[in-house]
């Protein structure tokens, strides 16, 4: 019997240290088995992933790669690990619900219900995108304004809305020091959304008032969502938020505020996506970058950035919207771990219209579960010290700073919005990302991957129109949504969806993988993939195709070996039965068969599906 040593818990004490080179050799072996020849750094590079902004993710990070992160402690510059010493450890992050309605009475009902069930602050669109400004008092009827912070979002009506809220504080006897929240002035954000330039002077006046008499109330929001929603990368979102923040700082200090006081008048709003590590790194990098601005202004101690994270509208889908709950859960987790002071989880039906009570309940309970059951806020900056997170934070900060400097050199945020520089930069980024979406290199579950054609559409009451006229609002699902809309219209007009016949050759082991791939691909465009019978031969293919109701299209699915044996004969049989286009699931050159086109992983799915619908005569 082996006697274990009684020397404490030194589990790795007897094991020799492995080197990075030894690990690379193991990777070489794995790649060799998959048919790839690479060695050393090239082997590691083969497992790396290219990101936006010229960044890449390595498969392994070590102390040698990360170096001395030098991120300090929470509450101290450069504030990477948190803007305050206690972080969110004491009370968790602020659960901020966005509540939209056109009727103040209905909004009030939603406000009271959410505050009674876990929401800790309110984000209220007013004016063109929400209730009328003169309905604010009714919407906040019964709300303890000294307990519930209010954040306004009134666009061009920001000054009128702010005055209405300040008057409400006075009417209800809220002590100046008890008023908390944000008056929501964001003229440059409004210009980005609408193309309409606004006067900054009312925002400066509001900031002076808040700084002088209401220390818990901020006057301005630096909203980076317009740039995220226009297709911008993480570095572009950060860089443009810096440029906006600096523009506001200049206006505030020119208007008589001290630099430290001006810094305290700003709150920054960022998107949180389902890319959890990128979101964590983005929020950490944002604090570091703003601390650098404060340092350059001579007040490094005042550089703690107040952050509001919002789950990304870009990632939300209209088809299979239930999957949005999973996306927003991951995004909320990332926002909390990244140190956001306030987090808004958009309801899963956000893109469909006005969220219903169930959707709002799930949204607010997402934060509650992560705080109360997963205990995410117990530790400040729990990702700090991770080799990967620290390196990504640093690389993202460097890329964002470079983009920010390019904006400043071109005249600043306002000038770059008006010259089209911002729009052009974001459009270039989105065009590259759109290629990945079209090729399903960036999958969208329930849309481009594993779509469910039989799902019943989720319908909601129309929401007030979002501000428009400036930067575009893009969505990851937009190309596939257009295809599915064509299919829906065809279904409504004919009683059936467009159909393609899957001609599977040989046993299940030979065709299942490619048949599943082809089925998913065509269903992403709203095209029903008919796979009955399970297997066809040259003799049975014509009859099976005729019975399928397919609209002139078929796709062969099998192994390379069976393609060589049967593909030509089966393709001929399908054509004899009326198929005008025969695809083969596999890369060009997979088999010497007389087929019209190939579908494979990495092909431009949107282009293929558009062409197929066109050939089927489905109206666009």
C-alpha positions as CSV (number, residue, x, y, z in Angstrom):
1,X,0.0,0.0,0.0
2,X,1.3,3.4,-1.0
3,X,1.7,5.8,1.9
4,X,0.9,9.4,1.0
5,X,3.3,12.1,2.3
6,X,2.1,14.2,5.2
7,X,3.6,17.5,4.1
8,X,0.6,19.7,3.6
9,X,-1.2,20.5,0.3
10,X,1.8,20.8,-2.1
11,X,0.1,19.0,-5.0
12,X,2.6,20.2,-7.7
13,X,5.8,19.9,-5.5
14,X,7.0,16.7,-7.2
15,X,6.2,17.6,-10.8
16,X,8.9,19.3,-13.0
17,X,8.0,22.6,-14.5
18,X,6.9,22.3,-18.1
19,X,8.1,24.9,-20.6
20,X,6.2,26.9,-23.2
21,X,8.2,25.1,-25.9
22,X,7.1,21.7,-24.6
23,X,3.5,22.8,-24.7
24,X,4.0,24.0,-28.3
25,X,5.3,20.6,-29.3
26,X,2.2,19.0,-27.9
27,X,0.1,21.4,-30.0
28,X,2.2,20.5,-33.1
29,X,1.2,16.9,-32.6
30,X,-2.5,17.7,-32.4
31,X,-2.3,19.9,-35.5
32,X,-0.5,17.1,-37.4
33,X,-3.3,14.7,-36.7
34,X,-5.7,17.2,-38.3
35,X,-3.6,17.5,-41.4
36,X,-1.8,20.7,-40.5
37,X,1.9,21.1,-40.4
38,X,3.2,23.9,-38.1
39,X,5.8,24.2,-35.5
40,X,6.8,26.5,-32.6
41,X,5.1,29.9,-32.8
42,X,3.4,28.9,-36.0
43,X,1.6,26.1,-34.2
44,X,0.4,28.5,-31.6
45,X,-0.6,31.0,-34.2
46,X,-2.7,28.3,-35.9
47,X,-5.0,28.2,-32.8
48,X,-5.2,32.0,-32.4
49,X,-8.3,34.0,-33.2
50,X,-8.4,37.3,-35.1
51,X,-10.5,40.0,-33.5
52,X,-11.4,43.5,-34.6
53,X,-9.1,46.5,-34.1
54,X,-6.1,44.5,-35.2
55,X,-6.2,42.3,-32.0
56,X,-6.0,38.6,-31.8
57,X,-6.6,36.1,-29.0
58,X,-4.0,33.5,-28.4
59,X,-4.8,30.0,-27.2
60,X,-2.7,30.3,-24.1
61,X,-1.5,33.2,-22.0
62,X,1.3,33.2,-19.4
63,X,3.1,35.7,-17.2
64,X,5.8,36.0,-19.8
65,X,3.3,37.2,-22.4
66,X,1.3,39.5,-20.1
67,X,4.3,41.0,-18.2
68,X,3.7,43.4,-15.3
69,X,0.1,44.5,-15.7
70,X,0.5,47.3,-13.2
71,X,-3.2,47.8,-12.8
72,X,-3.1,48.9,-9.2
73,X,-6.0,48.7,-6.7
74,X,-9.6,49.7,-6.8
75,X,-10.2,53.3,-5.9
76,X,-6.8,54.4,-7.0
77,X,-5.5,55.6,-10.4
78,X,-5.5,54.3,-13.0
79,X,-8.8,52.8,-11.7
80,X,-8.6,49.6,-13.9
81,X,-9.7,47.5,-11.0
82,X,-12.6,49.8,-10.0
83,X,-13.5,53.4,-9.6
84,X,-14.1,53.1,-5.8
85,X,-12.3,51.2,-3.1
86,X,-15.4,49.1,-2.3
87,X,-16.4,48.4,-5.9
88,X,-19.7,46.6,-6.0
89,X,-18.8,44.3,-3.0
90,X,-21.0,46.2,-0.5
91,X,-24.3,46.3,-2.3
92,X,-23.8,44.9,-5.8
93,X,-24.2,46.9,-9.0
94,X,-27.2,49.3,-9.5
95,X,-29.9,47.4,-11.3
96,X,-31.1,50.0,-13.8
97,X,-34.3,49.3,-15.8
98,X,-35.0,51.0,-19.1
99,X,-38.7,51.7,-19.2
100,X,-40.4,52.9,-22.4
101,X,-44.1,53.9,-23.0
102,X,-45.9,56.7,-24.7
103,X,-48.5,57.0,-21.9
104,X,-47.4,58.3,-18.5
105,X,-50.0,56.3,-16.6
106,X,-48.8,53.0,-18.1
107,X,-45.2,54.0,-17.5
108,X,-46.0,54.7,-13.9
109,X,-47.5,51.2,-13.5
110,X,-44.4,49.6,-14.9
111,X,-42.1,51.9,-12.8
112,X,-43.8,51.0,-9.5
113,X,-43.9,47.3,-10.3
114,X,-40.2,47.2,-11.2
115,X,-39.1,49.2,-8.2
116,X,-41.0,46.8,-5.9
117,X,-39.3,43.8,-7.5
118,X,-35.6,44.5,-7.5
119,X,-34.9,47.5,-9.7
120,X,-32.8,50.1,-8.0
121,X,-32.8,53.0,-10.6
122,X,-34.9,54.1,-13.5
123,X,-33.8,55.0,-17.1
124,X,-36.6,56.9,-18.7
125,X,-36.7,58.0,-22.4
126,X,-38.7,61.2,-22.9
127,X,-39.8,63.4,-25.8
128,X,-39.8,61.8,-29.2
129,X,-38.7,58.4,-28.0
130,X,-40.9,58.1,-24.9
131,X,-43.4,59.9,-22.8
132,X,-44.0,63.7,-23.2
133,X,-41.9,65.8,-20.9
134,X,-45.0,67.2,-19.2
135,X,-45.9,63.6,-18.3
136,X,-42.8,63.0,-16.1
137,X,-44.6,63.9,-12.9
138,X,-47.4,61.5,-13.6
139,X,-44.9,58.7,-14.6
140,X,-43.1,59.2,-11.2
141,X,-46.2,59.4,-9.1
142,X,-45.7,57.4,-5.9
143,X,-41.9,57.0,-6.5
144,X,-39.7,57.9,-3.5
145,X,-37.3,60.2,-5.4
146,X,-34.8,60.3,-2.5
147,X,-34.4,56.5,-2.8
148,X,-34.7,55.7,-6.5
149,X,-32.2,57.4,-8.8
150,X,-33.6,58.6,-12.1
151,X,-31.7,58.8,-15.4
152,X,-33.3,60.9,-18.2
153,X,-32.9,60.3,-21.9
154,X,-34.7,63.1,-23.7
155,X,-32.5,63.8,-26.8
156,X,-33.2,67.3,-28.1
157,X,-35.6,68.0,-25.1
158,X,-32.9,67.3,-22.6
159,X,-32.9,70.8,-21.0
160,X,-36.7,70.9,-20.7
161,X,-36.8,67.3,-19.2
162,X,-34.0,68.2,-16.7
163,X,-35.9,71.2,-15.6
164,X,-39.0,69.2,-15.1
165,X,-37.1,66.7,-12.9
166,X,-35.4,69.4,-10.9
167,X,-38.8,71.0,-10.3
168,X,-40.2,67.7,-9.2
169,X,-37.4,67.3,-6.6
170,X,-38.3,70.7,-5.2
171,X,-42.1,70.1,-5.2
172,X,-41.7,66.8,-3.4
173,X,-39.2,68.1,-0.8
174,X,-36.3,66.0,-1.9
175,X,-33.2,67.3,-0.1
176,X,-30.5,68.5,-2.5
177,X,-28.0,65.9,-1.3
178,X,-30.6,63.1,-1.7
179,X,-31.2,63.6,-5.4
180,X,-29.3,61.0,-7.4
181,X,-29.1,60.0,-11.0
182,X,-28.4,61.8,-14.3
183,X,-30.1,64.6,-16.1
184,X,-29.1,62.9,-19.4
185,X,-27.7,65.8,-21.4
186,X,-25.8,64.3,-24.3
187,X,-25.8,66.7,-27.3
188,X,-23.1,64.9,-29.2
189,X,-24.8,61.6,-28.7
190,X,-28.0,63.1,-30.0
191,X,-26.2,64.4,-33.0
192,X,-24.7,61.0,-33.7
193,X,-28.2,59.5,-33.6
194,X,-30.0,62.1,-35.6
195,X,-27.6,64.4,-37.4
196,X,-29.1,67.3,-35.5
197,X,-26.6,69.6,-33.7
198,X,-27.7,70.9,-30.3
199,X,-26.5,73.8,-28.1
200,X,-24.2,72.7,-25.3
201,X,-24.8,75.7,-23.1
202,X,-27.9,74.4,-21.4
203,X,-25.9,71.3,-20.4
204,X,-23.2,73.5,-19.0
205,X,-25.7,75.4,-16.9
206,X,-27.3,72.2,-15.6
207,X,-23.8,70.9,-14.7
208,X,-23.0,74.0,-12.8
209,X,-26.3,73.7,-10.9
210,X,-25.7,70.1,-10.0
211,X,-22.1,70.6,-9.0
212,X,-23.1,73.5,-6.7
213,X,-26.2,72.1,-5.0
214,X,-26.9,68.5,-5.8
215,X,-23.7,66.4,-5.4
216,X,-25.4,63.1,-6.2
217,X,-26.8,64.3,-9.5
218,X,-24.8,64.3,-12.7
219,X,-25.8,66.4,-15.7
220,X,-24.2,64.7,-18.7
221,X,-24.2,61.3,-20.2
222,X,-21.4,60.1,-22.6
223,X,-23.4,57.5,-24.5
224,X,-21.3,55.2,-26.6
225,X,-24.2,53.1,-27.8
226,X,-24.8,55.1,-31.0
227,X,-21.3,54.0,-32.1
228,X,-21.7,50.4,-31.0
229,X,-25.1,50.3,-32.7
230,X,-23.6,51.7,-35.9
231,X,-21.3,48.7,-36.2
232,X,-18.3,50.1,-34.3
233,X,-15.7,47.9,-32.7
234,X,-14.8,47.9,-29.0
235,X,-11.8,50.2,-29.6
236,X,-13.9,52.6,-31.7
237,X,-16.6,52.7,-29.1
238,X,-14.1,53.5,-26.4
239,X,-12.2,56.0,-28.5
240,X,-15.3,57.9,-29.5
241,X,-16.5,58.0,-25.9
242,X,-13.2,59.5,-24.9
243,X,-13.5,62.1,-27.7
244,X,-17.0,63.0,-26.5
245,X,-16.0,63.1,-22.9
246,X,-13.1,65.4,-23.7
247,X,-15.4,67.7,-25.7
248,X,-17.7,68.0,-22.7
249,X,-14.8,68.6,-20.3
250,X,-13.7,71.5,-22.5
251,X,-17.2,73.0,-22.5
252,X,-17.7,72.6,-18.8
253,X,-14.3,74.1,-17.8
254,X,-14.8,76.9,-20.3
255,X,-18.2,77.4,-18.6
256,X,-16.6,78.0,-15.2
257,X,-16.4,74.5,-13.6
258,X,-13.1,73.3,-12.2
259,X,-11.7,70.2,-13.9
260,X,-12.3,67.9,-11.0
261,X,-15.9,69.1,-10.7
262,X,-16.4,68.8,-14.5
263,X,-15.2,65.2,-14.4
264,X,-17.7,64.3,-11.7
265,X,-20.6,65.6,-14.0
266,X,-20.1,62.8,-16.5
267,X,-21.4,59.2,-16.7
268,X,-20.3,56.9,-19.5
269,X,-22.6,54.4,-21.1
270,X,-21.2,51.3,-22.9
271,X,-22.6,48.2,-24.5
272,X,-22.1,44.8,-22.9
273,X,-22.1,41.9,-25.3
274,X,-22.2,38.1,-25.0
275,X,-18.4,38.2,-25.7
276,X,-17.8,38.1,-22.0
277,X,-14.0,38.6,-22.0
278,X,-14.1,41.4,-24.5
279,X,-16.8,43.1,-22.4
280,X,-14.8,42.7,-19.2
281,X,-11.7,44.0,-20.8
282,X,-13.6,47.0,-22.4
283,X,-14.9,48.3,-19.1
284,X,-11.5,47.9,-17.4
285,X,-9.8,49.6,-20.4
286,X,-12.4,52.4,-20.3
287,X,-11.5,53.3,-16.7
288,X,-7.8,53.2,-17.5
289,X,-8.3,55.5,-20.5
290,X,-10.4,58.0,-18.7
291,X,-7.9,58.1,-15.8
292,X,-5.2,59.0,-18.4
293,X,-7.4,61.9,-19.5
294,X,-7.8,63.1,-15.9
295,X,-4.0,62.7,-15.4
296,X,-3.4,64.8,-18.5
297,X,-5.8,67.4,-17.1
298,X,-3.7,67.5,-13.9
299,X,-6.3,65.9,-11.6
300,X,-5.5,62.1,-11.6
301,X,-7.3,61.6,-8.3
302,X,-10.6,62.6,-10.0
303,X,-10.3,60.2,-12.9
304,X,-12.7,57.5,-11.6
305,X,-15.1,56.8,-14.5
306,X,-18.8,56.3,-13.6
307,X,-20.0,53.5,-15.9
308,X,-23.4,52.3,-17.0
309,X,-23.4,49.1,-19.0
310,X,-26.3,48.1,-21.3
311,X,-26.7,44.7,-22.9
312,X,-26.1,45.1,-26.6
313,X,-29.0,45.9,-28.8
314,X,-26.9,44.8,-31.8
315,X,-26.7,41.2,-30.6
316,X,-30.5,40.9,-30.0
317,X,-32.5,38.9,-32.5
318,X,-36.1,39.1,-33.7
319,X,-36.3,35.4,-34.6
320,X,-36.2,33.0,-31.7
321,X,-36.0,35.9,-29.3
322,X,-36.0,33.6,-26.3
323,X,-32.3,33.0,-27.0
324,X,-31.8,36.7,-26.2
325,X,-32.3,35.7,-22.5
326,X,-29.1,33.7,-22.7
327,X,-27.2,36.4,-24.5
328,X,-28.2,39.1,-22.0
329,X,-27.3,36.8,-19.0
330,X,-23.8,36.4,-20.3
331,X,-23.5,40.1,-21.0
332,X,-24.8,41.1,-17.6
333,X,-22.3,38.8,-16.0
334,X,-19.5,40.3,-18.0
335,X,-20.7,43.9,-17.1
336,X,-20.7,43.0,-13.4
337,X,-17.4,41.3,-13.4
338,X,-16.0,44.2,-15.5
339,X,-16.9,46.6,-12.7
340,X,-19.8,48.5,-14.2
341,X,-21.5,50.7,-11.6
342,X,-25.0,50.3,-13.2
343,X,-26.2,47.6,-15.4
344,X,-29.3,47.5,-17.7
345,X,-30.4,44.2,-19.1
346,X,-32.6,44.9,-22.1
347,X,-35.7,42.6,-22.2
348,X,-35.5,39.7,-24.6
349,X,-38.3,41.2,-26.7
350,X,-36.6,44.6,-26.9
351,X,-36.3,44.5,-30.7
352,X,-40.0,43.5,-31.2
353,X,-41.7,46.5,-29.7
354,X,-42.7,47.4,-26.1
355,X,-41.4,44.7,-23.7
356,X,-44.2,43.0,-21.7
357,X,-44.2,42.5,-18.0
358,X,-42.8,39.0,-18.3
359,X,-39.8,40.2,-20.3
360,X,-39.1,43.0,-17.9
361,X,-39.3,40.6,-15.0
362,X,-36.8,38.2,-16.6
363,X,-34.5,41.2,-17.3
364,X,-34.4,42.5,-13.8
365,X,-34.2,39.0,-12.3
366,X,-31.1,38.3,-14.3
367,X,-29.1,40.8,-12.2
368,X,-30.8,39.5,-9.0
369,X,-29.7,35.9,-9.7
370,X,-26.2,36.9,-10.6
371,X,-25.9,39.1,-7.4
372,X,-27.9,37.1,-4.9
373,X,-27.3,33.5,-6.0
374,X,-24.1,33.6,-8.1
375,X,-22.5,36.1,-5.7
376,X,-20.7,37.8,-8.6
377,X,-20.2,41.1,-6.7
378,X,-18.6,39.6,-3.6
379,X,-15.1,40.1,-5.1
380,X,-13.9,43.3,-6.6
381,X,-12.5,42.8,-10.2
382,X,-12.5,39.0,-10.0
383,X,-11.0,38.9,-13.5
384,X,-8.0,40.9,-12.4
385,X,-4.7,39.0,-12.7
386,X,-6.0,36.7,-15.4
387,X,-3.2,36.7,-18.0
388,X,-5.7,36.8,-20.8
389,X,-7.9,39.6,-19.4
390,X,-4.9,41.8,-18.4
391,X,-3.4,41.4,-21.9
392,X,-6.7,42.1,-23.6
393,X,-7.3,45.1,-21.4
394,X,-4.0,46.6,-22.3
395,X,-4.2,45.9,-26.1
396,X,-7.7,47.2,-26.2
397,X,-6.7,50.4,-24.3
398,X,-3.8,50.9,-26.7
399,X,-6.0,50.5,-29.8
400,X,-8.7,52.8,-28.4
401,X,-6.2,55.5,-27.4
402,X,-4.8,55.5,-31.0
403,X,-8.3,55.9,-32.5
404,X,-9.1,58.6,-30.0
405,X,-6.0,60.5,-31.0
406,X,-6.9,60.2,-34.7
407,X,-10.3,61.9,-33.8
408,X,-8.7,64.6,-31.8
409,X,-6.2,65.3,-34.6
410,X,-9.1,65.6,-37.1
411,X,-10.7,68.3,-35.0
412,X,-12.5,66.5,-32.2
413,X,-15.8,64.6,-31.9
414,X,-18.2,67.2,-33.3
415,X,-16.0,67.9,-36.3
416,X,-15.6,64.2,-37.1
417,X,-19.3,63.5,-36.8
418,X,-20.0,66.3,-39.2
419,X,-17.3,65.5,-41.7
420,X,-18.4,61.8,-42.0
421,X,-15.1,60.5,-40.6
422,X,-16.9,58.7,-37.7
423,X,-19.6,57.2,-40.0
424,X,-17.0,56.0,-42.5
425,X,-14.8,54.4,-39.9
426,X,-17.8,52.6,-38.3
427,X,-19.1,51.5,-41.7
428,X,-15.8,50.0,-42.7
429,X,-15.7,48.0,-39.5
430,X,-19.3,46.8,-39.9
431,X,-18.7,45.8,-43.6
432,X,-15.9,43.5,-42.4
433,X,-18.0,42.0,-39.7
434,X,-21.0,41.6,-42.1
435,X,-18.8,39.3,-44.2
436,X,-18.2,37.1,-41.2
437,X,-21.9,37.1,-40.4
438,X,-22.8,36.2,-44.0
439,X,-20.3,33.4,-44.0
440,X,-21.5,32.2,-40.5
441,X,-18.0,32.6,-39.1
442,X,-19.8,34.7,-36.5
443,X,-22.8,32.5,-35.8
444,X,-26.1,33.8,-34.5
445,X,-27.9,31.0,-32.7
446,X,-31.5,30.6,-33.7
447,X,-30.9,32.7,-36.9
448,X,-27.9,31.7,-38.9
449,X,-27.4,28.5,-36.8
450,X,-30.2,26.1,-35.7
451,X,-33.1,28.2,-36.9
452,X,-36.6,27.0,-36.1
453,X,-38.9,27.7,-39.1
454,X,-41.9,26.4,-37.3
455,X,-41.7,28.9,-34.4
456,X,-44.6,31.1,-33.9
457,X,-43.7,34.8,-34.1
458,X,-43.6,36.8,-30.9
459,X,-45.7,39.9,-31.3
460,X,-45.6,43.0,-29.2
461,X,-47.2,46.5,-29.2
462,X,-45.2,49.0,-31.2
463,X,-42.7,51.1,-29.3
464,X,-42.2,54.8,-29.9
465,X,-39.9,55.3,-32.9
466,X,-36.2,55.5,-32.0
467,X,-34.3,58.6,-33.0
468,X,-33.0,58.4,-36.6
469,X,-31.4,60.5,-39.3
470,X,-27.8,60.2,-38.2
471,X,-25.6,57.1,-37.8
472,X,-27.3,53.8,-38.9
473,X,-28.6,51.2,-36.4
474,X,-27.3,47.8,-37.4
475,X,-28.2,44.3,-36.1
476,X,-26.4,41.1,-36.4
477,X,-29.5,39.3,-37.7
478,X,-30.4,41.9,-40.4
479,X,-29.3,40.0,-43.5
480,X,-31.0,36.8,-42.4
481,X,-34.0,38.7,-41.2
482,X,-34.5,40.0,-44.7
483,X,-34.3,36.5,-46.1
484,X,-36.8,35.1,-43.6
485,X,-39.2,38.0,-44.3
486,X,-39.2,36.9,-48.0
487,X,-40.0,33.4,-46.9
488,X,-42.8,34.5,-44.6
489,X,-44.4,36.6,-47.4
490,X,-44.2,33.5,-49.7
491,X,-45.8,31.4,-47.0
492,X,-48.6,33.9,-46.6
493,X,-49.2,34.1,-50.3
494,X,-48.9,30.4,-51.2
495,X,-49.5,28.5,-48.0
496,X,-46.0,26.9,-48.1
497,X,-42.4,27.9,-47.6
498,X,-39.8,27.7,-50.3
499,X,-38.5,24.1,-50.3
500,X,-35.2,22.4,-51.2
501,X,-34.7,18.6,-51.4
502,X,-31.9,17.1,-49.4
503,X,-30.6,14.0,-51.3
504,X,-28.7,12.0,-48.7
505,X,-26.6,9.2,-50.1
506,X,-25.6,6.1,-48.2
507,X,-25.8,5.3,-44.5
508,X,-26.4,7.9,-41.7
509,X,-22.7,7.8,-40.8
510,X,-21.8,9.0,-44.3
511,X,-24.4,11.8,-44.8
512,X,-25.6,13.0,-41.3
513,X,-22.9,15.7,-40.8
514,X,-23.3,17.3,-44.3
515,X,-27.1,16.9,-44.3
516,X,-27.3,18.7,-40.9
517,X,-25.1,21.4,-42.2
518,X,-27.1,21.9,-45.4
519,X,-30.4,21.8,-43.5
520,X,-29.2,24.6,-41.1
521,X,-27.8,26.7,-43.9
522,X,-31.0,26.7,-46.0
523,X,-33.4,27.1,-43.1
524,X,-31.4,30.2,-42.1
525,X,-32.9,31.7,-45.3
526,X,-36.4,30.5,-44.5
527,X,-36.1,27.6,-47.0
528,X,-37.6,24.3,-45.7
529,X,-35.1,21.4,-46.2
530,X,-37.1,18.3,-47.1
531,X,-35.2,15.1,-46.1
532,X,-37.6,12.3,-46.8
533,X,-36.7,9.5,-47.4
534,X,-33.6,9.6,-45.3
535,X,-31.5,8.0,-48.0
536,X,-31.8,8.1,-51.8
537,X,-30.1,6.3,-54.7
538,X,-30.0,6.9,-58.4
539,X,-33.0,4.8,-58.8
540,X,-35.1,6.4,-56.1
541,X,-34.0,10.0,-56.3
542,X,-36.4,11.1,-59.0
543,X,-39.5,9.8,-57.3
544,X,-38.3,11.2,-53.9
545,X,-37.7,14.6,-55.4
546,X,-41.0,14.8,-57.1
547,X,-42.8,13.9,-53.9
548,X,-40.9,16.5,-51.9
549,X,-42.6,19.6,-53.4
550,X,-39.2,21.2,-53.8
551,X,-39.0,24.4,-55.8
552,X,-36.5,23.3,-58.5
553,X,-33.6,22.9,-56.0
554,X,-31.8,19.9,-54.5
555,X,-28.6,19.4,-52.6
556,X,-26.5,16.2,-52.4
557,X,-25.2,15.2,-49.0
558,X,-22.8,12.4,-48.2
559,X,-19.1,11.5,-47.8
560,X,-16.4,12.2,-50.4
561,X,-16.2,8.5,-51.2
562,X,-19.9,8.1,-51.9
563,X,-19.9,11.3,-53.9
564,X,-17.3,9.7,-56.3
565,X,-19.5,6.6,-56.6
566,X,-23.0,8.0,-56.8
567,X,-23.2,11.8,-57.1
568,X,-23.2,12.0,-60.9
569,X,-26.0,9.5,-61.3
570,X,-28.1,10.9,-58.6
571,X,-27.7,14.5,-59.9
572,X,-28.8,13.3,-63.3
573,X,-31.8,11.6,-61.8
574,X,-32.8,14.8,-59.9
575,X,-32.5,16.9,-63.1
576,X,-34.7,14.4,-64.9
577,X,-37.3,14.9,-62.3
578,X,-37.3,18.7,-62.7
579,X,-34.5,20.0,-60.5
580,X,-33.0,23.0,-62.2
581,X,-30.2,23.5,-59.7
582,X,-28.3,20.8,-57.9
583,X,-25.9,21.7,-55.1
584,X,-23.3,19.5,-53.4
585,X,-22.5,19.9,-49.7
586,X,-18.8,20.1,-49.8
587,X,-16.0,22.3,-51.1
588,X,-15.4,22.8,-54.8
589,X,-13.4,19.9,-56.0
590,X,-14.7,17.5,-53.4
591,X,-16.0,15.2,-56.1
592,X,-16.0,15.1,-59.9
593,X,-19.8,15.4,-60.3
594,X,-21.9,17.4,-62.6
595,X,-23.4,19.8,-60.0
596,X,-24.3,23.5,-60.3
597,X,-22.8,24.9,-57.1
598,X,-21.3,23.9,-53.8
599,X,-22.2,24.8,-50.2
600,X,-19.6,24.5,-47.5
601,X,-18.5,25.9,-44.1
602,X,-17.3,29.4,-44.8
603,X,-19.2,30.0,-48.0
604,X,-21.2,33.2,-48.3
605,X,-24.5,31.9,-46.9
606,X,-26.3,35.1,-47.5
607,X,-25.3,35.3,-51.1
608,X,-26.2,31.6,-51.7
609,X,-29.6,32.0,-50.0
610,X,-30.4,35.2,-51.8
611,X,-29.6,33.5,-55.1
612,X,-31.7,30.4,-54.3
613,X,-34.8,32.5,-53.3
614,X,-34.4,34.5,-56.5
615,X,-34.2,31.3,-58.6
616,X,-37.2,30.0,-56.8
617,X,-39.2,33.1,-57.8
618,X,-39.7,34.2,-54.2
619,X,-40.5,37.9,-54.2
620,X,-38.0,40.3,-52.5
